[in-house]
Amino acid sequence: MLYFIGLGLYDEKDISLKGIEALRKADVIYAEFYTANLFGTTLDALKFMIGKDIVVLKRSEVEEENIILESAKDKDVGFLTAGDPLIATTHTDLMIEAKKKDIETTVIHASSILSAAPGLAGLQAYKFGKVTTVPFPDKNFFPHSPYTAIKANIEFNAHTLVLLDIRADENRYMTVNEGLEYLLKVEEERKEGAITEDTIAVGIARAGSDKPFVRADKIKNLINEDFGGPLHCMIIPGDLHFMEAEYLVKICGAPEEILEDQ
């Protein structure tokens, strides 16, 4: 048996009771923290709660060396990932390969940024379009795809959840400020008017914690906001329902002028 078990968004208490029960039955437990991380806990705290050791794997060990699948051939294996399993991760290939090898699988869900971020921003989840990610730029690497995804969503009056790059092995976690700077730079190059300094955006930090930080404002103001420690994400709203606009103003600090457009 191979259990795909979600850890949720912030600390060891986010895992479900069903997940804990499965882990206590497992012969071996693996985890990866390169696609996301939990900043409200430690590996030792997870181990203490479960009462078993956890082997943390590198990307190459998960995606190339088949350590998880080899173990699951004759053992019950728990595989832990931050957030909800198989959502916005690269692990669907593990599910496919497990099926090919006749390894039984079970998915145990947990909270996901895909649902938490819209809720924290007071935006209706069914009004979101394609999710996009802003990557860390590099030499000869500055894709415009996050910008074009946002533009396409706006054209359909849809909101956009913008995830921000994570390089856990380098201890680098993109901030809202860096993400906004990236989008403005793309706008500067493309000059299409989809993202400007007057565009309303929502910055979210530490979703899942007791005190998540959520702020909505025009980009020219939001870009200077101190969002604190990771993890961060953003939302670029499309057309707003009047209740969404009121939530952004009253709860998230957006300028009251957005109410005038409703």
Helices and strands as residue ranges (DSSP letters): E 2-6, G 12-14, H 17-25, E 28-32, H 43-50, E 55-56, H 59-63, H 67-72, E 77-81, H 92-100, E 105-108, H 113-121, G 125-127, E 132-134, H 145-155, E 160-164, E 166-167, G 168-170, E 172-173, H 176-190, E 200-205, E 213-218, H 219-222, E 232-236, H 242-250, G 256-261
